Amino acid sequence: MARSGRLAVTISRPRTVRRGSSTVTKVVVRNTGAGAARSVRVRVTAAGKGVTPRTTTKSYTTVGAGRTRTLNLRLRTTRSATKRSAVRVSVTGAGGLRASASTTLRLR
């Protein structure tokens, strides 16, 4: 029987972000399985007016067992952005591997 990967994802963010500025959010994709995760795709979406991720997708050929991949994601905001915006990250891999995480970005 072939060993398979298992994906996990975490997001770290600043406490608050000033409207009209940009910030970097750290996304960590971790393979907690015994085998490699293949064809890993990271997709980022932001809900709420005025928040836009610079990169919306990132692909990795493989993420080895016990390994991590880090994506430093830049989010741009406008002066008319809402007070809160949900940032959601979904990760998929070959063989039906899936993981997701979300956080709320507070704007002032």
N, CA, C and O atoms as a GROMACS GRO file, in nm:
protein
  432
    1MET      N    1   0.084  -0.119   0.000
    1MET     CA    2   0.000   0.000   0.000
    1MET      C    3   0.089   0.125   0.000
    1MET      O    4   0.183   0.136   0.079
    2ALA      N    5   0.058   0.218  -0.089
    2ALA     CA    6   0.137   0.340  -0.100
    2ALA      C    7   0.104   0.436   0.015
    2ALA      O    8  -0.011   0.447   0.057
    3ARG      N    9   0.206   0.503   0.063
    3ARG     CA   10   0.185   0.602   0.168
    3ARG      C   11   0.133   0.729   0.105
    3ARG      O   12   0.172   0.766  -0.006
    4SER      N   13   0.045   0.796   0.175
    4SER     CA   14  -0.011   0.919   0.119
    4SER      C   15   0.015   1.037   0.212
    4SER      O   16   0.042   1.021   0.331
    5GLY      N   17   0.006   1.154   0.154
    5GLY     CA   18   0.024   1.276   0.232
    5GLY      C   19  -0.104   1.317   0.300
    5GLY      O   20  -0.212   1.265   0.271
    6ARG      N   21  -0.091   1.410   0.390
    6ARG     CA   22  -0.207   1.470   0.458
    6ARG      C   23  -0.173   1.618   0.473
    6ARG      O   24  -0.067   1.653   0.525
    7LEU      N   25  -0.261   1.704   0.427
    7LEU     CA   26  -0.233   1.847   0.425
    7LEU      C   27  -0.297   1.921   0.542
    7LEU      O   28  -0.406   1.887   0.586
    8ALA      N   29  -0.226   2.022   0.590
    8ALA     CA   30  -0.276   2.114   0.692
    8ALA      C   31  -0.230   2.253   0.652
    8ALA      O   32  -0.124   2.269   0.590
    9VAL      N   33  -0.308   2.355   0.686
    9VAL     CA   34  -0.272   2.492   0.651
    9VAL      C   35  -0.301   2.585   0.768
    9VAL      O   36  -0.401   2.568   0.838
   10THR      N   37  -0.212   2.682   0.790
   10THR     CA   38  -0.233   2.785   0.892
   10THR      C   39  -0.208   2.922   0.831
   10THR      O   40  -0.132   2.937   0.736
   11ILE      N   41  -0.274   3.022   0.889
   11ILE     CA   42  -0.260   3.161   0.844
   11ILE      C   43  -0.224   3.247   0.964
   11ILE      O   44  -0.288   3.238   1.068
   12SER      N   45  -0.122   3.330   0.949
   12SER     CA   46  -0.093   3.428   1.054
   12SER      C   47  -0.115   3.566   0.994
   12SER      O   48  -0.090   3.587   0.875
   13ARG      N   49  -0.160   3.658   1.075
   13ARG     CA   50  -0.194   3.791   1.025
   13ARG      C   51  -0.164   3.895   1.131
   13ARG      O   52  -0.152   3.862   1.249
   14PRO      N   53  -0.150   4.021   1.090
   14PRO     CA   54  -0.134   4.127   1.190
   14PRO      C   55  -0.264   4.151   1.264
   14PRO      O   56  -0.372   4.116   1.214
   15ARG      N   57  -0.255   4.210   1.380
   15ARG     CA   58  -0.375   4.236   1.461
   15ARG      C   59  -0.473   4.327   1.388
   15ARG      O   60  -0.592   4.297   1.379
   16THR      N   61  -0.424   4.439   1.336
   16THR     CA   62  -0.507   4.529   1.255
   16THR      C   63  -0.425   4.581   1.138
   16THR      O   64  -0.302   4.579   1.140
   17VAL      N   65  -0.496   4.628   1.037
   17VAL     CA   66  -0.433   4.684   0.918
   17VAL      C   67  -0.498   4.819   0.890
   17VAL      O   68  -0.620   4.833   0.900
   18ARG      N   69  -0.419   4.916   0.857
   18ARG     CA   70  -0.472   5.048   0.824
   18ARG      C   71  -0.529   5.046   0.682
   18ARG      O   72  -0.466   4.995   0.589
   19ARG      N   73  -0.649   5.102   0.667
   19ARG     CA   74  -0.710   5.110   0.534
   19ARG      C   75  -0.620   5.190   0.441
   19ARG      O   76  -0.558   5.288   0.482
   20GLY      N   77  -0.613   5.147   0.316
   20GLY     CA   78  -0.531   5.215   0.217
   20GLY      C   79  -0.387   5.167   0.215
   20GLY      O   80  -0.307   5.217   0.135
   21SER      N   81  -0.352   5.073   0.300
   21SER     CA   82  -0.215   5.021   0.302
   21SER      C   83  -0.216   4.874   0.261
   21SER      O   84  -0.321   4.818   0.229
   22SER      N   85  -0.100   4.813   0.261
   22SER     CA   86  -0.092   4.670   0.233
   22SER      C   87  -0.022   4.601   0.350
   22SER      O   88   0.048   4.664   0.428
   23THR      N   89  -0.043   4.472   0.359
   23THR     CA   90   0.015   4.393   0.467
   23THR      C   91   0.056   4.257   0.414
   23THR      O   92   0.009   4.214   0.308
   24VAL      N   93   0.142   4.190   0.486
   24VAL     CA   94   0.184   4.055   0.448
   24VAL      C   95   0.124   3.956   0.547
   24VAL      O   96   0.136   3.972   0.668
   25THR      N   97   0.060   3.855   0.493
   25THR     CA   98   0.002   3.747   0.571
   25THR      C   99   0.079   3.620   0.539
   25THR      O  100   0.103   3.590   0.422
   26LYS      N  101   0.118   3.547   0.641
   26LYS     CA  102   0.198   3.426   0.620
   26LYS      C  103   0.107   3.303   0.617
   26LYS      O  104   0.030   3.279   0.710
   27VAL      N  105   0.116   3.226   0.508
   27VAL     CA  106   0.040   3.103   0.491
   27VAL      C  107   0.139   2.987   0.492
   27VAL      O  108   0.233   2.984   0.413
   28VAL      N  109   0.117   2.891   0.583
   28VAL     CA  110   0.206   2.775   0.594
   28VAL      C  111   0.126   2.650   0.558
   28VAL      O  112   0.026   2.619   0.621
   29VAL      N  113   0.174   2.579   0.455
   29VAL     CA  114   0.114   2.453   0.413
   29VAL      C  115   0.204   2.343   0.466
   29VAL      O  116   0.325   2.342   0.440
   30ARG      N  117   0.146   2.250   0.540
   30ARG     CA  118   0.223   2.144   0.606
   30ARG      C  119   0.171   2.008   0.561
   30ARG      O  120   0.050   1.987   0.554
   31ASN      N  121   0.262   1.917   0.530
   31ASN     CA  122   0.225   1.779   0.498
   31ASN      C  123   0.251   1.696   0.623
   31ASN      O  124   0.366   1.671   0.658
   32THR      N  125   0.145   1.654   0.689
   32THR     CA  126   0.157   1.577   0.813
   32THR      C  127   0.145   1.427   0.788
   32THR      O  128   0.144   1.348   0.883
   33GLY      N  129   0.136   1.388   0.662
   33GLY     CA  130   0.122   1.246   0.628
   33GLY      C  131   0.255   1.175   0.617
   33GLY      O  132   0.362   1.234   0.635
   34ALA      N  133   0.248   1.044   0.587
   34ALA     CA  134   0.368   0.960   0.577
   34ALA      C  135   0.428   0.961   0.437
   34ALA      O  136   0.541   0.916   0.419
   35GLY      N  137   0.354   1.010   0.338
   35GLY     CA  138   0.404   1.013   0.201
   35GLY      C  139   0.399   1.154   0.146
   35GLY      O  140   0.348   1.246   0.210
   36ALA      N  141   0.453   1.170   0.026
   36ALA     CA  142   0.456   1.301  -0.038
   36ALA      C  143   0.317   1.341  -0.086
   36ALA      O  144   0.239   1.257  -0.131
   37ALA      N  145   0.286   1.468  -0.076
   37ALA     CA  146   0.164   1.525  -0.133
   37ALA      C  147   0.201   1.581  -0.269
   37ALA      O  148   0.293   1.663  -0.280
   38ARG      N  149   0.131   1.538  -0.371
   38ARG     CA  150   0.165   1.579  -0.508
   38ARG      C  151   0.061   1.676  -0.564
   38ARG      O  152  -0.054   1.679  -0.522
   39SER      N  153   0.106   1.757  -0.660
   39SER     CA  154   0.020   1.854  -0.728
   39SER      C  155  -0.059   1.939  -0.629
   39SER      O  156  -0.182   1.946  -0.634
   40VAL      N  157   0.013   2.003  -0.539
   40VAL     CA  158  -0.050   2.083  -0.433
   40VAL      C  159  -0.079   2.223  -0.488
   40VAL      O  160   0.008   2.288  -0.545
   41ARG      N  161  -0.203   2.267  -0.469
   41ARG     CA  162  -0.246   2.398  -0.517
   41ARG      C  163  -0.306   2.477  -0.401
   41ARG      O  164  -0.394   2.428  -0.330
   42VAL      N  165  -0.256   2.598  -0.381
   42VAL     CA  166  -0.304   2.687  -0.276
   42VAL      C  167  -0.387   2.797  -0.342
   42VAL      O  168  -0.342   2.860  -0.437
   43ARG      N  169  -0.508   2.818  -0.292
   43ARG     CA  170  -0.597   2.921  -0.347
   43ARG      C  171  -0.638   3.016  -0.235
   43ARG      O  172  -0.679   2.972  -0.127
   44VAL      N  173  -0.626   3.147  -0.261
   44VAL     CA  174  -0.656   3.249  -0.161
   44VAL      C  175  -0.770   3.337  -0.211
   44VAL      O  176  -0.770   3.383  -0.325
   45THR      N  177  -0.869   3.359  -0.123
   45THR     CA  178  -0.978   3.451  -0.155
   45THR      C  179  -0.999   3.545  -0.037
   45THR      O  180  -0.973   3.510   0.078
   46ALA      N  181  -1.045   3.665  -0.067
   46ALA     CA  182  -1.076   3.763   0.038
   46ALA      C  183  -1.218   3.811   0.016
   46ALA      O  184  -1.255   3.853  -0.094
   47ALA      N  185  -1.299   3.805   0.121
   47ALA     CA  186  -1.437   3.852   0.114
   47ALA      C  187  -1.444   3.987   0.184
   47ALA      O  188  -1.383   4.006   0.289
   48GLY      N  189  -1.515   4.077   0.127
   48GLY     CA  190  -1.524   4.211   0.185
   48GLY      C  191  -1.472   4.312   0.085
   48GLY      O  192  -1.373   4.287   0.015
   49LYS      N  193  -1.536   4.424   0.079
   49LYS     CA  194  -1.500   4.529  -0.015
   49LYS      C  195  -1.364   4.588   0.017
   49LYS      O  196  -1.335   4.621   0.132
   50GLY      N  197  -1.280   4.601  -0.086
   50GLY     CA  198  -1.156   4.674  -0.071
   50GLY      C  199  -1.034   4.597  -0.025
   50GLY      O  200  -0.932   4.658   0.005
   51VAL      N  201  -1.040   4.464  -0.019
   51VAL     CA  202  -0.923   4.384   0.017
   51VAL      C  203  -0.894   4.288  -0.098
   51VAL      O  204  -0.979   4.210  -0.139
   52THR      N  205  -0.770   4.296  -0.150
   52THR     CA  206  -0.733   4.216  -0.266
   52THR      C  207  -0.599   4.147  -0.242
   52THR      O  208  -0.500   4.214  -0.211
   53PRO      N  209  -0.594   4.013  -0.255
   53PRO     CA  210  -0.465   3.944  -0.247
   53PRO      C  211  -0.387   3.965  -0.376
   53PRO      O  212  -0.445   3.959  -0.485
   54ARG      N  213  -0.258   3.990  -0.366
   54ARG     CA  214  -0.176   4.009  -0.486
   54ARG      C  215  -0.165   3.878  -0.564
   54ARG      O  216  -0.171   3.878  -0.687
   55THR      N  217  -0.149   3.767  -0.494
   55THR     CA  218  -0.143   3.635  -0.556
   55THR      C  219  -0.266   3.558  -0.512
   55THR      O  220  -0.296   3.554  -0.392
   56THR      N  221  -0.337   3.497  -0.606
   56THR     CA  222  -0.455   3.421  -0.568
   56THR      C  223  -0.433   3.271  -0.573
   56THR      O  224  -0.506   3.196  -0.508
   57THR      N  225  -0.334   3.225  -0.649
   57THR     CA  226  -0.304   3.082  -0.653
   57THR      C  227  -0.153   3.060  -0.655
   57THR      O  228  -0.077   3.142  -0.706
   58LYS      N  229  -0.113   2.949  -0.597
   58LYS     CA  230   0.028   2.907  -0.598
   58LYS      C  231   0.029   2.756  -0.606
   58LYS      O  232  -0.048   2.689  -0.537
   59SER      N  233   0.115   2.700  -0.690
   59SER     CA  234   0.121   2.555  -0.707
   59SER      C  235   0.259   2.502  -0.670
   59SER      O  236   0.361   2.567  -0.693
   60TYR      N  237   0.260   2.383  -0.611
   60TYR     CA  238   0.383   2.312  -0.578
   60TYR      C  239   0.373   2.172  -0.638
   60TYR      O  240   0.269   2.108  -0.628
   61THR      N  241   0.480   2.125  -0.699
   61THR     CA  242   0.482   1.991  -0.756
   61THR      C  243   0.465   1.887  -0.647
   61THR      O  244   0.380   1.798  -0.658
   62THR      N  245   0.545   1.897  -0.542
   62THR     CA  246   0.533   1.805  -0.428
   62THR      C  247   0.562   1.880  -0.298
   62THR      O  248   0.634   1.980  -0.296
   63VAL      N  249   0.504   1.829  -0.191
   63VAL     CA  250   0.539   1.870  -0.055
   63VAL      C  251   0.571   1.740   0.016
   63VAL      O  252   0.481   1.660   0.041
   64GLY      N  253   0.697   1.719   0.049
   64GLY     CA  254   0.740   1.594   0.109
   64GLY      C  255   0.679   1.568   0.246
   64GLY      O  256   0.630   1.660   0.311
   65ALA      N  257   0.684   1.443   0.288
   65ALA     CA  258   0.631   1.404   0.419
   65ALA      C  259   0.703   1.481   0.528
   65ALA      O  260   0.826   1.485   0.532
   66GLY      N  261   0.627   1.543   0.617
   66GLY     CA  262   0.685   1.620   0.727
   66GLY      C  263   0.739   1.756   0.687
   66GLY      O  264   0.795   1.826   0.771
   67ARG      N  265   0.723   1.795   0.563
   67ARG     CA  266   0.777   1.922   0.514
   67ARG      C  267   0.671   2.031   0.513
   67ARG      O  268   0.551   2.004   0.520
   68THR      N  269   0.718   2.156   0.505
   68THR     CA  270   0.628   2.271   0.496
   68THR      C  271   0.667   2.358   0.378
   68THR      O  272   0.781   2.356   0.333
   69ARG      N  273   0.571   2.432   0.329
   69ARG     CA  274   0.594   2.535   0.228
   69ARG      C  275   0.530   2.662   0.281
   69ARG      O  276   0.418   2.660   0.331
   70THR      N  277   0.602   2.773   0.271
   70THR     CA  278   0.554   2.900   0.324
   70THR      C  279   0.530   2.998   0.210
   70THR      O  280   0.614   3.014   0.121
   71LEU      N  281   0.415   3.061   0.214
   71LEU     CA  282   0.378   3.161   0.116
   71LEU      C  283   0.354   3.292   0.190
   71LEU      O  284   0.264   3.302   0.273
   72ASN      N  285   0.436   3.393   0.159
   72ASN     CA  286   0.415   3.526   0.217
   72ASN      C  287   0.323   3.602   0.122
   72ASN      O  288   0.363   3.642   0.013
   73LEU      N  289   0.201   3.620   0.165
   73LEU     CA  290   0.095   3.673   0.081
   73LEU      C  291   0.073   3.820   0.110
   73LEU      O  292   0.046   3.858   0.224
   74ARG      N  293   0.084   3.903   0.008
   74ARG     CA  294   0.060   4.046   0.025
   74ARG      C  295  -0.086   4.076  -0.004
   74ARG      O  296  -0.139   4.039  -0.109
   75LEU      N  297  -0.151   4.144   0.091
   75LEU     CA  298  -0.290   4.187   0.076
   75LEU      C  299  -0.292   4.339   0.064
   75LEU      O  300  -0.233   4.409   0.146
   76ARG      N  301  -0.360   4.389  -0.038
   76ARG     CA  302  -0.374   4.533  -0.056
   76ARG      C  303  -0.514   4.576  -0.010
   76ARG      O  304  -0.611   4.505  -0.035
   77THR      N  305  -0.522   4.690   0.055
   77THR     CA  306  -0.652   4.743   0.098
   77THR      C  307  -0.672   4.882   0.039
   77THR      O  308  -0.576   4.953   0.008
   78THR      N  309  -0.797   4.919   0.024
   78THR     CA  310  -0.830   5.054  -0.023
   78THR      C  311  -0.881   5.136   0.095
   78THR      O  312  -0.914   5.082   0.201
   79ARG      N  313  -0.887   5.266   0.076
   79ARG     CA  314  -0.936   5.353   0.183
   79ARG      C  315  -1.084   5.329   0.213
   79ARG      O  316  -1.130   5.357   0.324
   80SER      N  317  -1.157   5.276   0.116
   80SER     CA  318  -1.300   5.251   0.136
   80SER      C  319  -1.328   5.106   0.176
   80SER      O  320  -1.442   5.060   0.165
   81ALA      N  321  -1.227   5.035   0.222
   81ALA     CA  322  -1.244   4.894   0.261
   81ALA      C  323  -1.338   4.882   0.382
   81ALA      O  324  -1.348   4.974   0.463
   82THR      N  325  -1.404   4.769   0.392
   82THR     CA  326  -1.492   4.742   0.505
   82THR      C  327  -1.410   4.726   0.633
   82THR      O  328  -1.288   4.714   0.627
   83LYS      N  329  -1.476   4.726   0.749
   83LYS     CA  330  -1.405   4.715   0.877
   83LYS      C  331  -1.343   4.578   0.898
   83LYS      O  332  -1.241   4.565   0.966
   84ARG      N  333  -1.404   4.476   0.840
   84ARG     CA  334  -1.353   4.339   0.854
   84ARG      C  335  -1.360   4.270   0.719
   84ARG      O  336  -1.450   4.294   0.639
   85SER      N  337  -1.264   4.183   0.695
   85SER     CA  338  -1.263   4.105   0.572
   85SER      C  339  -1.214   3.965   0.604
   85SER      O  340  -1.112   3.947   0.672
   86ALA      N  341  -1.286   3.866   0.556
   86ALA     CA  342  -1.246   3.727   0.577
   86ALA      C  343  -1.146   3.688   0.469
   86ALA      O  344  -1.170   3.711   0.350
   87VAL      N  345  -1.036   3.629   0.510
   87VAL     CA  346  -0.936   3.575   0.418
   87VAL      C  347  -0.941   3.424   0.432
   87VAL      O  348  -0.923   3.370   0.541
   88ARG      N  349  -0.964   3.356   0.319
   88ARG     CA  350  -0.978   3.211   0.321
   88ARG      C  351  -0.871   3.149   0.232
   88ARG      O  352  -0.847   3.196   0.120
   89VAL      N  353  -0.808   3.044   0.282
   89VAL     CA  354  -0.708   2.970   0.207
   89VAL      C  355  -0.754   2.826   0.195
   89VAL      O  356  -0.785   2.762   0.296
   90SER      N  357  -0.760   2.776   0.073
   90SER     CA  358  -0.793   2.635   0.053
   90SER      C  359  -0.677   2.569  -0.022
   90SER      O  360  -0.621   2.626  -0.115
   91VAL      N  361  -0.644   2.448   0.020
   91VAL     CA  362  -0.532   2.374  -0.037
   91VAL      C  363  -0.585   2.240  -0.086
   91VAL      O  364  -0.658   2.171  -0.014
   92THR      N  365  -0.548   2.205  -0.208
   92THR     CA  366  -0.586   2.075  -0.263
   92THR      C  367  -0.462   2.004  -0.315
   92THR      O  368  -0.363   2.068  -0.350
   93GLY      N  369  -0.470   1.873  -0.320
   93GLY     CA  370  -0.360   1.793  -0.373
   93GLY      C  371  -0.415   1.671  -0.444
   93GLY      O  372  -0.532   1.637  -0.430
   94ALA      N  373  -0.330   1.604  -0.522
   94ALA     CA  374  -0.370   1.484  -0.594
   94ALA      C  375  -0.420   1.379  -0.496
   94ALA      O  376  -0.372   1.370  -0.383
   95GLY      N  377  -0.516   1.300  -0.541
   95GLY     CA  378  -0.570   1.194  -0.456
   95GLY      C  379  -0.676   1.243  -0.360
   95GLY      O  380  -0.710   1.172  -0.265
   96GLY      N  381  -0.730   1.362  -0.383
   96GLY     CA  382  -0.838   1.413  -0.299
   96GLY      C  383  -0.792   1.478  -0.169
   96GLY      O  384  -0.874   1.497  -0.079
   97LEU      N  385  -0.664   1.512  -0.158
   97LEU     CA  386  -0.616   1.579  -0.036
   97LEU      C  387  -0.674   1.720  -0.030
   97LEU      O  388  -0.678   1.791  -0.130
   98ARG      N  389  -0.720   1.760   0.090
   98ARG     CA  390  -0.779   1.893   0.108
   98ARG      C  391  -0.750   1.946   0.248
   98ARG      O  392  -0.741   1.871   0.345
   99ALA      N  393  -0.736   2.078   0.254
   99ALA     CA  394  -0.725   2.148   0.383
   99ALA      C  395  -0.770   2.291   0.359
   99ALA      O  396  -0.760   2.342   0.247
  100SER      N  397  -0.820   2.355   0.463
  100SER     CA  398  -0.859   2.495   0.450
  100SER      C  399  -0.847   2.565   0.584
  100SER      O  400  -0.850   2.502   0.690
  101ALA      N  401  -0.833   2.695   0.577
  101ALA     CA  402  -0.826   2.778   0.697
  101ALA      C  403  -0.877   2.916   0.660
  101ALA      O  404  -0.871   2.957   0.543
  102SER      N  405  -0.928   2.988   0.758
  102SER     CA  406  -0.971   3.125   0.734
  102SER      C  407  -0.941   3.210   0.856
  102SER      O  408  -0.927   3.160   0.968
  103THR      N  409  -0.932   3.339   0.833
  103THR     CA  410  -0.909   3.434   0.940
  103THR      C  411  -0.979   3.564   0.904
  103THR      O  412  -1.012   3.587   0.788
  104THR      N  413  -1.002   3.647   1.002
  104THR     CA  414  -1.066   3.776   0.978
  104THR      C  415  -0.963   3.886   0.991
  104THR      O  416  -0.895   3.898   1.093
  105LEU      N  417  -0.952   3.965   0.887
  105LEU     CA  418  -0.861   4.079   0.885
  105LEU      C  419  -0.938   4.201   0.934
  105LEU      O  420  -1.040   4.238   0.876
  106ARG      N  421  -0.889   4.263   1.041
  106ARG     CA  422  -0.954   4.383   1.096
  106ARG      C  423  -0.885   4.507   1.041
  106ARG      O  424  -0.763   4.519   1.045
  107LEU      N  425  -0.966   4.599   0.989
  107LEU     CA  426  -0.914   4.720   0.928
  107LEU      C  427  -0.954   4.841   1.011
  107LEU      O  428  -1.064   4.846   1.066
  108ARG      N  429  -0.865   4.938   1.018
  108ARG     CA  430  -0.896   5.061   1.093
  108ARG      C  431  -0.867   5.182   1.008
  108ARG      O  432  -0.886   5.295   1.052
   0.00000   0.00000   0.00000
